[in-house]
């Protein structure tokens, strides 16, 4: 396997959490955990022309509803479905999306910029090119 060895600095509290997690789950390969985390980060944030389906997890203050809805309307051709829940003064949404990953990352970026939004996370699954042609949603 072709690998590069790097050194990474992390806060002590984060290191201790990682060590505790590894011990309690019988995991000994710290590198594998960091590789998985890095892949997930790039899958969720790297803009490319991969066609994906996924879910945007969104949490925001009820007062921000109009701005969030306006952005969602801009991307209505990318949104398949929205599950909306209320938790006190917060709104929690699971937005099922499809499209080029670069466009979905832009959606996440716009939602993140709204005052009152406390969480936006895109979880993607790569889809084969031939699925894109068949997809009629």
C-alpha angles and dihedrals in degrees: 000000000000108000140166120217116219137173119233128192118210133170114274092240090056091047091051091050090051093049092048091050092049093049095047092049099041094244119150103171108087091171092060091053092051091046090053092048092049093049090050091049092051092044090055099041112025112102113224140137096260112134108232143168119211150132130270110210108207133182121180145153114271088238089066094058096107094052093045091048092049090055091047089054089054088058099037091126088059097045117086100174142347127213109198125191134176121224107178108294091347130089119212120197138183106198116193108213140181134187144073109340091231090061093047091049087053089052090052091048092052092047091048091055093059114105108242096031108122101175137023121167129169116208110191138192118196115237128204116256092243090058089061091060092050096044110105100169 
